[in-house]
Amino acid sequence: MASPAVDDYLKTIYHHTEWQDARITPSQIAVVLGLAPSSVTEMVQKLAAQGLVTHRPYGPIGLTPEGEKRAAAIVRRHRLVETWLVREFGYGWDEVHEEAEVLEHALSDRLLEGIDERLGRPRFDPHGDAIPDAEGRVHREPFVLLADAAPGHSGRVLRVSDRDSALLRALLDVGIDVGRAVRVRDAATAAVDGGPELALPEGAAEAVWLTA
């Protein structure tokens, strides 16, 4: 079942548990991919029959070892393409997601390896998401979601969700990007790099992860 549709399902399941532990449900997949629940149910059954996911009716969905391996491979492609577009072509971090969605399915393995080598084998993409290596391995530091950070918590920005391009631009406008030092007052207010406290854009609390 080698197809972009299958890869998109596996990638969605993989993404869901990267930064929290709860497994994804069919209804959540339907929302993320913009599909009818009945279509998701049918595809999940096919993925289970192929040994790529574990699933019980109306229950959460997980990846099997084979599904994890395949998901990591497509995630690797996507994130290397995003990194390539930012470093080599001057794209902004808010501009690369949609381009990578297209290109990840078009690149040969040879070209992908060349991109990885040219970029110096990067471990993280422009949004701070870990790039799996060729064996699917990743490394992440201990983290905390901004919404869950205690008042007074200080840490570096590890990751910013790429789901909302407008939010990415708004965060950059207030000085928040990957690697930036932040001190949290509450979920709506923080100081960046020792500067004054400032109001964070709406949605930032659920889109920014800091070092724990």
MODELLER restraints for C-alpha pairs under 7 A, 6 or more apart:
rsr = mdl.restraints
at = mdl.atoms
rsr.add(forms.Gaussian(group=physical.xy_distance, feature=features.Distance(at['CA:4:A'], at['CA:105:A']), mean=6.68, stdev=0.5))
rsr.add(forms.Gaussian(group=physical.xy_distance, feature=features.Distance(at['CA:7:A'], at['CA:71:A']), mean=6.77, stdev=0.5))
rsr.add(forms.Gaussian(group=physical.xy_distance, feature=features.Distance(at['CA:7:A'], at['CA:74:A']), mean=6.75, stdev=0.5))
rsr.add(forms.Gaussian(group=physical.xy_distance, feature=features.Distance(at['CA:10:A'], at['CA:67:A']), mean=6.90, stdev=0.5))
rsr.add(forms.Gaussian(group=physical.xy_distance, feature=features.Distance(at['CA:10:A'], at['CA:71:A']), mean=5.17, stdev=0.5))
rsr.add(forms.Gaussian(group=physical.xy_distance, feature=features.Distance(at['CA:11:A'], at['CA:71:A']), mean=5.21, stdev=0.5))
rsr.add(forms.Gaussian(group=physical.xy_distance, feature=features.Distance(at['CA:11:A'], at['CA:74:A']), mean=6.94, stdev=0.5))
rsr.add(forms.Gaussian(group=physical.xy_distance, feature=features.Distance(at['CA:11:A'], at['CA:75:A']), mean=6.35, stdev=0.5))
rsr.add(forms.Gaussian(group=physical.xy_distance, feature=features.Distance(at['CA:12:A'], at['CA:29:A']), mean=6.98, stdev=0.5))
rsr.add(forms.Gaussian(group=physical.xy_distance, feature=features.Distance(at['CA:13:A'], at['CA:24:A']), mean=6.37, stdev=0.5))
rsr.add(forms.Gaussian(group=physical.xy_distance, feature=features.Distance(at['CA:14:A'], at['CA:71:A']), mean=6.34, stdev=0.5))
rsr.add(forms.Gaussian(group=physical.xy_distance, feature=features.Distance(at['CA:16:A'], at['CA:23:A']), mean=6.99, stdev=0.5))
rsr.add(forms.Gaussian(group=physical.xy_distance, feature=features.Distance(at['CA:16:A'], at['CA:24:A']), mean=6.28, stdev=0.5))
rsr.add(forms.Gaussian(group=physical.xy_distance, feature=features.Distance(at['CA:17:A'], at['CA:23:A']), mean=6.26, stdev=0.5))
rsr.add(forms.Gaussian(group=physical.xy_distance, feature=features.Distance(at['CA:23:A'], at['CA:60:A']), mean=5.65, stdev=0.5))
rsr.add(forms.Gaussian(group=physical.xy_distance, feature=features.Distance(at['CA:23:A'], at['CA:61:A']), mean=6.12, stdev=0.5))
rsr.add(forms.Gaussian(group=physical.xy_distance, feature=features.Distance(at['CA:23:A'], at['CA:62:A']), mean=6.40, stdev=0.5))
rsr.add(forms.Gaussian(group=physical.xy_distance, feature=features.Distance(at['CA:24:A'], at['CA:60:A']), mean=5.37, stdev=0.5))
rsr.add(forms.Gaussian(group=physical.xy_distance, feature=features.Distance(at['CA:24:A'], at['CA:61:A']), mean=5.62, stdev=0.5))
rsr.add(forms.Gaussian(group=physical.xy_distance, feature=features.Distance(at['CA:25:A'], at['CA:59:A']), mean=6.43, stdev=0.5))
rsr.add(forms.Gaussian(group=physical.xy_distance, feature=features.Distance(at['CA:25:A'], at['CA:60:A']), mean=4.39, stdev=0.5))
rsr.add(forms.Gaussian(group=physical.xy_distance, feature=features.Distance(at['CA:25:A'], at['CA:61:A']), mean=5.91, stdev=0.5))
rsr.add(forms.Gaussian(group=physical.xy_distance, feature=features.Distance(at['CA:26:A'], at['CA:37:A']), mean=6.93, stdev=0.5))
rsr.add(forms.Gaussian(group=physical.xy_distance, feature=features.Distance(at['CA:26:A'], at['CA:40:A']), mean=6.33, stdev=0.5))
rsr.add(forms.Gaussian(group=physical.xy_distance, feature=features.Distance(at['CA:26:A'], at['CA:41:A']), mean=6.70, stdev=0.5))
rsr.add(forms.Gaussian(group=physical.xy_distance, feature=features.Distance(at['CA:26:A'], at['CA:60:A']), mean=6.99, stdev=0.5))
rsr.add(forms.Gaussian(group=physical.xy_distance, feature=features.Distance(at['CA:27:A'], at['CA:37:A']), mean=6.16, stdev=0.5))
rsr.add(forms.Gaussian(group=physical.xy_distance, feature=features.Distance(at['CA:30:A'], at['CA:36:A']), mean=6.03, stdev=0.5))
rsr.add(forms.Gaussian(group=physical.xy_distance, feature=features.Distance(at['CA:30:A'], at['CA:37:A']), mean=5.60, stdev=0.5))
rsr.add(forms.Gaussian(group=physical.xy_distance, feature=features.Distance(at['CA:30:A'], at['CA:40:A']), mean=6.18, stdev=0.5))
rsr.add(forms.Gaussian(group=physical.xy_distance, feature=features.Distance(at['CA:47:A'], at['CA:53:A']), mean=5.84, stdev=0.5))
rsr.add(forms.Gaussian(group=physical.xy_distance, feature=features.Distance(at['CA:48:A'], at['CA:54:A']), mean=5.93, stdev=0.5))
rsr.add(forms.Gaussian(group=physical.xy_distance, feature=features.Distance(at['CA:48:A'], at['CA:55:A']), mean=6.83, stdev=0.5))
rsr.add(forms.Gaussian(group=physical.xy_distance, feature=features.Distance(at['CA:51:A'], at['CA:64:A']), mean=6.79, stdev=0.5))
rsr.add(forms.Gaussian(group=physical.xy_distance, feature=features.Distance(at['CA:52:A'], at['CA:63:A']), mean=6.02, stdev=0.5))
rsr.add(forms.Gaussian(group=physical.xy_distance, feature=features.Distance(at['CA:52:A'], at['CA:64:A']), mean=5.32, stdev=0.5))
rsr.add(forms.Gaussian(group=physical.xy_distance, feature=features.Distance(at['CA:52:A'], at['CA:66:A']), mean=5.77, stdev=0.5))
rsr.add(forms.Gaussian(group=physical.xy_distance, feature=features.Distance(at['CA:52:A'], at['CA:67:A']), mean=4.07, stdev=0.5))
rsr.add(forms.Gaussian(group=physical.xy_distance, feature=features.Distance(at['CA:53:A'], at['CA:61:A']), mean=6.68, stdev=0.5))
rsr.add(forms.Gaussian(group=physical.xy_distance, feature=features.Distance(at['CA:53:A'], at['CA:62:A']), mean=5.49, stdev=0.5))
rsr.add(forms.Gaussian(group=physical.xy_distance, feature=features.Distance(at['CA:53:A'], at['CA:63:A']), mean=4.33, stdev=0.5))
rsr.add(forms.Gaussian(group=physical.xy_distance, feature=features.Distance(at['CA:53:A'], at['CA:64:A']), mean=5.07, stdev=0.5))
rsr.add(forms.Gaussian(group=physical.xy_distance, feature=features.Distance(at['CA:53:A'], at['CA:67:A']), mean=6.10, stdev=0.5))
rsr.add(forms.Gaussian(group=physical.xy_distance, feature=features.Distance(at['CA:54:A'], at['CA:61:A']), mean=5.79, stdev=0.5))
rsr.add(forms.Gaussian(group=physical.xy_distance, feature=features.Distance(at['CA:54:A'], at['CA:62:A']), mean=5.17, stdev=0.5))
rsr.add(forms.Gaussian(group=physical.xy_distance, feature=features.Distance(at['CA:54:A'], at['CA:63:A']), mean=6.07, stdev=0.5))
rsr.add(forms.Gaussian(group=physical.xy_distance, feature=features.Distance(at['CA:54:A'], at['CA:64:A']), mean=6.28, stdev=0.5))
rsr.add(forms.Gaussian(group=physical.xy_distance, feature=features.Distance(at['CA:55:A'], at['CA:61:A']), mean=4.96, stdev=0.5))
rsr.add(forms.Gaussian(group=physical.xy_distance, feature=features.Distance(at['CA:55:A'], at['CA:62:A']), mean=6.76, stdev=0.5))
rsr.add(forms.Gaussian(group=physical.xy_distance, feature=features.Distance(at['CA:69:A'], at['CA:136:A']), mean=6.10, stdev=0.5))
rsr.add(forms.Gaussian(group=physical.xy_distance, feature=features.Distance(at['CA:72:A'], at['CA:132:A']), mean=6.15, stdev=0.5))
rsr.add(forms.Gaussian(group=physical.xy_distance, feature=features.Distance(at['CA:72:A'], at['CA:136:A']), mean=5.29, stdev=0.5))
rsr.add(forms.Gaussian(group=physical.xy_distance, feature=features.Distance(at['CA:73:A'], at['CA:136:A']), mean=6.49, stdev=0.5))
rsr.add(forms.Gaussian(group=physical.xy_distance, feature=features.Distance(at['CA:76:A'], at['CA:131:A']), mean=5.32, stdev=0.5))
rsr.add(forms.Gaussian(group=physical.xy_distance, feature=features.Distance(at['CA:76:A'], at['CA:132:A']), mean=5.26, stdev=0.5))
rsr.add(forms.Gaussian(group=physical.xy_distance, feature=features.Distance(at['CA:77:A'], at['CA:104:A']), mean=5.37, stdev=0.5))
rsr.add(forms.Gaussian(group=physical.xy_distance, feature=features.Distance(at['CA:78:A'], at['CA:100:A']), mean=5.45, stdev=0.5))
rsr.add(forms.Gaussian(group=physical.xy_distance, feature=features.Distance(at['CA:78:A'], at['CA:101:A']), mean=6.69, stdev=0.5))
rsr.add(forms.Gaussian(group=physical.xy_distance, feature=features.Distance(at['CA:78:A'], at['CA:104:A']), mean=5.19, stdev=0.5))
rsr.add(forms.Gaussian(group=physical.xy_distance, feature=features.Distance(at['CA:79:A'], at['CA:125:A']), mean=5.50, stdev=0.5))
rsr.add(forms.Gaussian(group=physical.xy_distance, feature=features.Distance(at['CA:79:A'], at['CA:131:A']), mean=6.05, stdev=0.5))
rsr.add(forms.Gaussian(group=physical.xy_distance, feature=features.Distance(at['CA:80:A'], at['CA:116:A']), mean=6.76, stdev=0.5))
rsr.add(forms.Gaussian(group=physical.xy_distance, feature=features.Distance(at['CA:80:A'], at['CA:125:A']), mean=6.80, stdev=0.5))
rsr.add(forms.Gaussian(group=physical.xy_distance, feature=features.Distance(at['CA:81:A'], at['CA:100:A']), mean=5.68, stdev=0.5))
rsr.add(forms.Gaussian(group=physical.xy_distance, feature=features.Distance(at['CA:81:A'], at['CA:104:A']), mean=6.89, stdev=0.5))
rsr.add(forms.Gaussian(group=physical.xy_distance, feature=features.Distance(at['CA:82:A'], at['CA:96:A']), mean=5.41, stdev=0.5))
rsr.add(forms.Gaussian(group=physical.xy_distance, feature=features.Distance(at['CA:82:A'], at['CA:97:A']), mean=6.69, stdev=0.5))
rsr.add(forms.Gaussian(group=physical.xy_distance, feature=features.Distance(at['CA:82:A'], at['CA:100:A']), mean=5.85, stdev=0.5))
rsr.add(forms.Gaussian(group=physical.xy_distance, feature=features.Distance(at['CA:82:A'], at['CA:125:A']), mean=6.64, stdev=0.5))
rsr.add(forms.Gaussian(group=physical.xy_distance, feature=features.Distance(at['CA:83:A'], at['CA:125:A']), mean=5.25, stdev=0.5))
rsr.add(forms.Gaussian(group=physical.xy_distance, feature=features.Distance(at['CA:83:A'], at['CA:126:A']), mean=5.85, stdev=0.5))
rsr.add(forms.Gaussian(group=physical.xy_distance, feature=features.Distance(at['CA:85:A'], at['CA:91:A']), mean=5.68, stdev=0.5))
rsr.add(forms.Gaussian(group=physical.xy_distance, feature=features.Distance(at['CA:85:A'], at['CA:96:A']), mean=6.74, stdev=0.5))
rsr.add(forms.Gaussian(group=physical.xy_distance, feature=features.Distance(at['CA:86:A'], at['CA:92:A']), mean=6.14, stdev=0.5))
rsr.add(forms.Gaussian(group=physical.xy_distance, feature=features.Distance(at['CA:86:A'], at['CA:93:A']), mean=6.80, stdev=0.5))
rsr.add(forms.Gaussian(group=physical.xy_distance, feature=features.Distance(at['CA:93:A'], at['CA:126:A']), mean=6.13, stdev=0.5))
rsr.add(forms.Gaussian(group=physical.xy_distance, feature=features.Distance(at['CA:93:A'], at['CA:127:A']), mean=6.96, stdev=0.5))
rsr.add(forms.Gaussian(group=physical.xy_distance, feature=features.Distance(at['CA:94:A'], at['CA:165:A']), mean=4.79, stdev=0.5))
rsr.add(forms.Gaussian(group=physical.xy_distance, feature=features.Distance(at['CA:94:A'], at['CA:168:A']), mean=5.77, stdev=0.5))
rsr.add(forms.Gaussian(group=physical.xy_distance, feature=features.Distance(at['CA:94:A'], at['CA:169:A']), mean=6.55, stdev=0.5))
rsr.add(forms.Gaussian(group=physical.xy_distance, feature=features.Distance(at['CA:123:A'], at['CA:130:A']), mean=5.78, stdev=0.5))
rsr.add(forms.Gaussian(group=physical.xy_distance, feature=features.Distance(at['CA:123:A'], at['CA:131:A']), mean=5.13, stdev=0.5))
rsr.add(forms.Gaussian(group=physical.xy_distance, feature=features.Distance(at['CA:124:A'], at['CA:130:A']), mean=4.42, stdev=0.5))
rsr.add(forms.Gaussian(group=physical.xy_distance, feature=features.Distance(at['CA:124:A'], at['CA:131:A']), mean=5.15, stdev=0.5))
rsr.add(forms.Gaussian(group=physical.xy_distance, feature=features.Distance(at['CA:125:A'], at['CA:131:A']), mean=6.44, stdev=0.5))
rsr.add(forms.Gaussian(group=physical.xy_distance, feature=features.Distance(at['CA:127:A'], at['CA:159:A']), mean=5.52, stdev=0.5))
rsr.add(forms.Gaussian(group=physical.xy_distance, feature=features.Distance(at['CA:127:A'], at['CA:160:A']), mean=5.28, stdev=0.5))
rsr.add(forms.Gaussian(group=physical.xy_distance, feature=features.Distance(at['CA:127:A'], at['CA:161:A']), mean=6.73, stdev=0.5))
rsr.add(forms.Gaussian(group=physical.xy_distance, feature=features.Distance(at['CA:127:A'], at['CA:162:A']), mean=6.66, stdev=0.5))
rsr.add(forms.Gaussian(group=physical.xy_distance, feature=features.Distance(at['CA:127:A'], at['CA:178:A']), mean=6.43, stdev=0.5))
rsr.add(forms.Gaussian(group=physical.xy_distance, feature=features.Distance(at['CA:128:A'], at['CA:158:A']), mean=5.56, stdev=0.5))
rsr.add(forms.Gaussian(group=physical.xy_distance, feature=features.Distance(at['CA:128:A'], at['CA:159:A']), mean=4.17, stdev=0.5))
rsr.add(forms.Gaussian(group=physical.xy_distance, feature=features.Distance(at['CA:128:A'], at['CA:160:A']), mean=6.52, stdev=0.5))
rsr.add(forms.Gaussian(group=physical.xy_distance, feature=features.Distance(at['CA:128:A'], at['CA:178:A']), mean=6.00, stdev=0.5))
rsr.add(forms.Gaussian(group=physical.xy_distance, feature=features.Distance(at['CA:129:A'], at['CA:159:A']), mean=6.05, stdev=0.5))
rsr.add(forms.Gaussian(group=physical.xy_distance, feature=features.Distance(at['CA:130:A'], at['CA:138:A']), mean=6.08, stdev=0.5))
rsr.add(forms.Gaussian(group=physical.xy_distance, feature=features.Distance(at['CA:130:A'], at['CA:139:A']), mean=6.70, stdev=0.5))
rsr.add(forms.Gaussian(group=physical.xy_distance, feature=features.Distance(at['CA:130:A'], at['CA:140:A']), mean=6.88, stdev=0.5))
rsr.add(forms.Gaussian(group=physical.xy_distance, feature=features.Distance(at['CA:131:A'], at['CA:138:A']), mean=6.54, stdev=0.5))
rsr.add(forms.Gaussian(group=physical.xy_distance, feature=features.Distance(at['CA:132:A'], at['CA:138:A']), mean=4.85, stdev=0.5))
rsr.add(forms.Gaussian(group=physical.xy_distance, feature=features.Distance(at['CA:141:A'], at['CA:211:A']), mean=6.84, stdev=0.5))
rsr.add(forms.Gaussian(group=physical.xy_distance, feature=features.Distance(at['CA:142:A'], at['CA:211:A']), mean=6.05, stdev=0.5))
rsr.add(forms.Gaussian(group=physical.xy_distance, feature=features.Distance(at['CA:142:A'], at['CA:212:A']), mean=5.41, stdev=0.5))
rsr.add(forms.Gaussian(group=physical.xy_distance, feature=features.Distance(at['CA:143:A'], at['CA:209:A']), mean=6.37, stdev=0.5))
rsr.add(forms.Gaussian(group=physical.xy_distance, feature=features.Distance(at['CA:143:A'], at['CA:210:A']), mean=5.52, stdev=0.5))
rsr.add(forms.Gaussian(group=physical.xy_distance, feature=features.Distance(at['CA:143:A'], at['CA:211:A']), mean=4.52, stdev=0.5))
rsr.add(forms.Gaussian(group=physical.xy_distance, feature=features.Distance(at['CA:143:A'], at['CA:212:A']), mean=4.47, stdev=0.5))
rsr.add(forms.Gaussian(group=physical.xy_distance, feature=features.Distance(at['CA:144:A'], at['CA:209:A']), mean=5.59, stdev=0.5))
rsr.add(forms.Gaussian(group=physical.xy_distance, feature=features.Distance(at['CA:144:A'], at['CA:210:A']), mean=5.36, stdev=0.5))
rsr.add(forms.Gaussian(group=physical.xy_distance, feature=features.Distance(at['CA:144:A'], at['CA:211:A']), mean=6.23, stdev=0.5))
rsr.add(forms.Gaussian(group=physical.xy_distance, feature=features.Distance(at['CA:144:A'], at['CA:212:A']), mean=5.30, stdev=0.5))
rsr.add(forms.Gaussian(group=physical.xy_distance, feature=features.Distance(at['CA:145:A'], at['CA:206:A']), mean=6.80, stdev=0.5))
rsr.add(forms.Gaussian(group=physical.xy_distance, feature=features.Distance(at['CA:145:A'], at['CA:208:A']), mean=6.13, stdev=0.5))
rsr.add(forms.Gaussian(group=physical.xy_distance, feature=features.Distance(at['CA:145:A'], at['CA:209:A']), mean=4.42, stdev=0.5))
rsr.add(forms.Gaussian(group=physical.xy_distance, feature=features.Distance(at['CA:145:A'], at['CA:210:A']), mean=6.28, stdev=0.5))
rsr.add(forms.Gaussian(group=physical.xy_distance, feature=features.Distance(at['CA:146:A'], at['CA:187:A']), mean=6.31, stdev=0.5))
rsr.add(forms.Gaussian(group=physical.xy_distance, feature=features.Distance(at['CA:146:A'], at['CA:205:A']), mean=4.92, stdev=0.5))
rsr.add(forms.Gaussian(group=physical.xy_distance, feature=features.Distance(at['CA:146:A'], at['CA:206:A']), mean=6.61, stdev=0.5))
rsr.add(forms.Gaussian(group=physical.xy_distance, feature=features.Distance(at['CA:146:A'], at['CA:208:A']), mean=5.60, stdev=0.5))
rsr.add(forms.Gaussian(group=physical.xy_distance, feature=features.Distance(at['CA:146:A'], at['CA:209:A']), mean=5.60, stdev=0.5))
rsr.add(forms.Gaussian(group=physical.xy_distance, feature=features.Distance(at['CA:146:A'], at['CA:210:A']), mean=6.51, stdev=0.5))
rsr.add(forms.Gaussian(group=physical.xy_distance, feature=features.Distance(at['CA:147:A'], at['CA:187:A']), mean=5.13, stdev=0.5))
rsr.add(forms.Gaussian(group=physical.xy_distance, feature=features.Distance(at['CA:147:A'], at['CA:205:A']), mean=4.48, stdev=0.5))
rsr.add(forms.Gaussian(group=physical.xy_distance, feature=features.Distance(at['CA:147:A'], at['CA:206:A']), mean=5.83, stdev=0.5))
rsr.add(forms.Gaussian(group=physical.xy_distance, feature=features.Distance(at['CA:151:A'], at['CA:184:A']), mean=5.71, stdev=0.5))
rsr.add(forms.Gaussian(group=physical.xy_distance, feature=features.Distance(at['CA:151:A'], at['CA:185:A']), mean=4.82, stdev=0.5))
rsr.add(forms.Gaussian(group=physical.xy_distance, feature=features.Distance(at['CA:151:A'], at['CA:186:A']), mean=5.44, stdev=0.5))
rsr.add(forms.Gaussian(group=physical.xy_distance, feature=features.Distance(at['CA:152:A'], at['CA:183:A']), mean=6.16, stdev=0.5))
rsr.add(forms.Gaussian(group=physical.xy_distance, feature=features.Distance(at['CA:152:A'], at['CA:184:A']), mean=5.21, stdev=0.5))
rsr.add(forms.Gaussian(group=physical.xy_distance, feature=features.Distance(at['CA:152:A'], at['CA:185:A']), mean=5.48, stdev=0.5))
rsr.add(forms.Gaussian(group=physical.xy_distance, feature=features.Distance(at['CA:153:A'], at['CA:183:A']), mean=5.72, stdev=0.5))
rsr.add(forms.Gaussian(group=physical.xy_distance, feature=features.Distance(at['CA:153:A'], at['CA:184:A']), mean=5.31, stdev=0.5))
rsr.add(forms.Gaussian(group=physical.xy_distance, feature=features.Distance(at['CA:154:A'], at['CA:182:A']), mean=5.64, stdev=0.5))
rsr.add(forms.Gaussian(group=physical.xy_distance, feature=features.Distance(at['CA:154:A'], at['CA:183:A']), mean=4.27, stdev=0.5))
rsr.add(forms.Gaussian(group=physical.xy_distance, feature=features.Distance(at['CA:154:A'], at['CA:184:A']), mean=6.28, stdev=0.5))
rsr.add(forms.Gaussian(group=physical.xy_distance, feature=features.Distance(at['CA:155:A'], at['CA:181:A']), mean=5.66, stdev=0.5))
rsr.add(forms.Gaussian(group=physical.xy_distance, feature=features.Distance(at['CA:155:A'], at['CA:182:A']), mean=5.57, stdev=0.5))
rsr.add(forms.Gaussian(group=physical.xy_distance, feature=features.Distance(at['CA:155:A'], at['CA:183:A']), mean=6.64, stdev=0.5))
rsr.add(forms.Gaussian(group=physical.xy_distance, feature=features.Distance(at['CA:155:A'], at['CA:210:A']), mean=5.53, stdev=0.5))
rsr.add(forms.Gaussian(group=physical.xy_distance, feature=features.Distance(at['CA:155:A'], at['CA:211:A']), mean=5.00, stdev=0.5))
rsr.add(forms.Gaussian(group=physical.xy_distance, feature=features.Distance(at['CA:155:A'], at['CA:212:A']), mean=6.73, stdev=0.5))
rsr.add(forms.Gaussian(group=physical.xy_distance, feature=features.Distance(at['CA:156:A'], at['CA:179:A']), mean=5.39, stdev=0.5))
rsr.add(forms.Gaussian(group=physical.xy_distance, feature=features.Distance(at['CA:156:A'], at['CA:180:A']), mean=5.34, stdev=0.5))
rsr.add(forms.Gaussian(group=physical.xy_distance, feature=features.Distance(at['CA:156:A'], at['CA:181:A']), mean=4.36, stdev=0.5))
rsr.add(forms.Gaussian(group=physical.xy_distance, feature=features.Distance(at['CA:156:A'], at['CA:182:A']), mean=5.99, stdev=0.5))
rsr.add(forms.Gaussian(group=physical.xy_distance, feature=features.Distance(at['CA:156:A'], at['CA:210:A']), mean=5.39, stdev=0.5))
rsr.add(forms.Gaussian(group=physical.xy_distance, feature=features.Distance(at['CA:156:A'], at['CA:211:A']), mean=5.42, stdev=0.5))
rsr.add(forms.Gaussian(group=physical.xy_distance, feature=features.Distance(at['CA:157:A'], at['CA:177:A']), mean=6.65, stdev=0.5))
rsr.add(forms.Gaussian(group=physical.xy_distance, feature=features.Distance(at['CA:157:A'], at['CA:178:A']), mean=4.99, stdev=0.5))
rsr.add(forms.Gaussian(group=physical.xy_distance, feature=features.Distance(at['CA:157:A'], at['CA:179:A']), mean=5.02, stdev=0.5))
rsr.add(forms.Gaussian(group=physical.xy_distance, feature=features.Distance(at['CA:157:A'], at['CA:180:A']), mean=5.37, stdev=0.5))
rsr.add(forms.Gaussian(group=physical.xy_distance, feature=features.Distance(at['CA:157:A'], at['CA:181:A']), mean=6.41, stdev=0.5))
rsr.add(forms.Gaussian(group=physical.xy_distance, feature=features.Distance(at['CA:157:A'], at['CA:209:A']), mean=5.98, stdev=0.5))
rsr.add(forms.Gaussian(group=physical.xy_distance, feature=features.Distance(at['CA:157:A'], at['CA:210:A']), mean=4.54, stdev=0.5))
rsr.add(forms.Gaussian(group=physical.xy_distance, feature=features.Distance(at['CA:157:A'], at['CA:211:A']), mean=6.58, stdev=0.5))
rsr.add(forms.Gaussian(group=physical.xy_distance, feature=features.Distance(at['CA:158:A'], at['CA:178:A']), mean=5.67, stdev=0.5))
rsr.add(forms.Gaussian(group=physical.xy_distance, feature=features.Distance(at['CA:158:A'], at['CA:179:A']), mean=6.22, stdev=0.5))
rsr.add(forms.Gaussian(group=physical.xy_distance, feature=features.Distance(at['CA:158:A'], at['CA:209:A']), mean=5.55, stdev=0.5))
rsr.add(forms.Gaussian(group=physical.xy_distance, feature=features.Distance(at['CA:158:A'], at['CA:210:A']), mean=5.13, stdev=0.5))
rsr.add(forms.Gaussian(group=physical.xy_distance, feature=features.Distance(at['CA:158:A'], at['CA:211:A']), mean=6.12, stdev=0.5))
rsr.add(forms.Gaussian(group=physical.xy_distance, feature=features.Distance(at['CA:159:A'], at['CA:178:A']), mean=6.01, stdev=0.5))
rsr.add(forms.Gaussian(group=physical.xy_distance, feature=features.Distance(at['CA:159:A'], at['CA:208:A']), mean=5.94, stdev=0.5))
rsr.add(forms.Gaussian(group=physical.xy_distance, feature=features.Distance(at['CA:159:A'], at['CA:209:A']), mean=5.12, stdev=0.5))
rsr.add(forms.Gaussian(group=physical.xy_distance, feature=features.Distance(at['CA:160:A'], at['CA:207:A']), mean=5.54, stdev=0.5))
rsr.add(forms.Gaussian(group=physical.xy_distance, feature=features.Distance(at['CA:160:A'], at['CA:208:A']), mean=4.64, stdev=0.5))
rsr.add(forms.Gaussian(group=physical.xy_distance, feature=features.Distance(at['CA:160:A'], at['CA:209:A']), mean=6.39, stdev=0.5))
rsr.add(forms.Gaussian(group=physical.xy_distance, feature=features.Distance(at['CA:161:A'], at['CA:207:A']), mean=5.04, stdev=0.5))
rsr.add(forms.Gaussian(group=physical.xy_distance, feature=features.Distance(at['CA:161:A'], at['CA:208:A']), mean=6.62, stdev=0.5))
rsr.add(forms.Gaussian(group=physical.xy_distance, feature=features.Distance(at['CA:170:A'], at['CA:201:A']), mean=6.32, stdev=0.5))
rsr.add(forms.Gaussian(group=physical.xy_distance, feature=features.Distance(at['CA:171:A'], at['CA:201:A']), mean=6.61, stdev=0.5))
rsr.add(forms.Gaussian(group=physical.xy_distance, feature=features.Distance(at['CA:175:A'], at['CA:192:A']), mean=6.78, stdev=0.5))
rsr.add(forms.Gaussian(group=physical.xy_distance, feature=features.Distance(at['CA:180:A'], at['CA:193:A']), mean=6.68, stdev=0.5))
rsr.add(forms.Gaussian(group=physical.xy_distance, feature=features.Distance(at['CA:181:A'], at['CA:192:A']), mean=5.96, stdev=0.5))
rsr.add(forms.Gaussian(group=physical.xy_distance, feature=features.Distance(at['CA:181:A'], at['CA:193:A']), mean=4.96, stdev=0.5))
rsr.add(forms.Gaussian(group=physical.xy_distance, feature=features.Distance(at['CA:182:A'], at['CA:190:A']), mean=6.65, stdev=0.5))
rsr.add(forms.Gaussian(group=physical.xy_distance, feature=features.Distance(at['CA:182:A'], at['CA:191:A']), mean=5.69, stdev=0.5))
rsr.add(forms.Gaussian(group=physical.xy_distance, feature=features.Distance(at['CA:182:A'], at['CA:192:A']), mean=4.59, stdev=0.5))
rsr.add(forms.Gaussian(group=physical.xy_distance, feature=features.Distance(at['CA:182:A'], at['CA:193:A']), mean=5.88, stdev=0.5))
rsr.add(forms.Gaussian(group=physical.xy_distance, feature=features.Distance(at['CA:183:A'], at['CA:190:A']), mean=5.57, stdev=0.5))
rsr.add(forms.Gaussian(group=physical.xy_distance, feature=features.Distance(at['CA:183:A'], at['CA:191:A']), mean=5.12, stdev=0.5))
rsr.add(forms.Gaussian(group=physical.xy_distance, feature=features.Distance(at['CA:183:A'], at['CA:192:A']), mean=6.49, stdev=0.5))
rsr.add(forms.Gaussian(group=physical.xy_distance, feature=features.Distance(at['CA:184:A'], at['CA:190:A']), mean=4.43, stdev=0.5))
rsr.add(forms.Gaussian(group=physical.xy_distance, feature=features.Distance(at['CA:184:A'], at['CA:191:A']), mean=6.51, stdev=0.5))
rsr.add(forms.Gaussian(group=physical.xy_distance, feature=features.Distance(at['CA:187:A'], at['CA:205:A']), mean=5.36, stdev=0.5))
rsr.add(forms.Gaussian(group=physical.xy_distance, feature=features.Distance(at['CA:188:A'], at['CA:199:A']), mean=5.89, stdev=0.5))
rsr.add(forms.Gaussian(group=physical.xy_distance, feature=features.Distance(at['CA:188:A'], at['CA:200:A']), mean=5.26, stdev=0.5))
rsr.add(forms.Gaussian(group=physical.xy_distance, feature=features.Distance(at['CA:188:A'], at['CA:205:A']), mean=6.83, stdev=0.5))
rsr.add(forms.Gaussian(group=physical.xy_distance, feature=features.Distance(at['CA:189:A'], at['CA:197:A']), mean=6.39, stdev=0.5))
rsr.add(forms.Gaussian(group=physical.xy_distance, feature=features.Distance(at['CA:189:A'], at['CA:198:A']), mean=5.55, stdev=0.5))
rsr.add(forms.Gaussian(group=physical.xy_distance, feature=features.Distance(at['CA:189:A'], at['CA:199:A']), mean=4.70, stdev=0.5))
rsr.add(forms.Gaussian(group=physical.xy_distance, feature=features.Distance(at['CA:189:A'], at['CA:200:A']), mean=5.53, stdev=0.5))
rsr.add(forms.Gaussian(group=physical.xy_distance, feature=features.Distance(at['CA:190:A'], at['CA:197:A']), mean=5.13, stdev=0.5))
rsr.add(forms.Gaussian(group=physical.xy_distance, feature=features.Distance(at['CA:190:A'], at['CA:198:A']), mean=5.67, stdev=0.5))
rsr.add(forms.Gaussian(group=physical.xy_distance, feature=features.Distance(at['CA:190:A'], at['CA:199:A']), mean=6.83, stdev=0.5))
rsr.add(forms.Gaussian(group=physical.xy_distance, feature=features.Distance(at['CA:190:A'], at['CA:200:A']), mean=6.97, stdev=0.5))
rsr.add(forms.Gaussian(group=physical.xy_distance, feature=features.Distance(at['CA:191:A'], at['CA:197:A']), mean=4.18, stdev=0.5))
rsr.add(forms.Gaussian(group=physical.xy_distance, feature=features.Distance(at['CA:191:A'], at['CA:198:A']), mean=6.08, stdev=0.5))
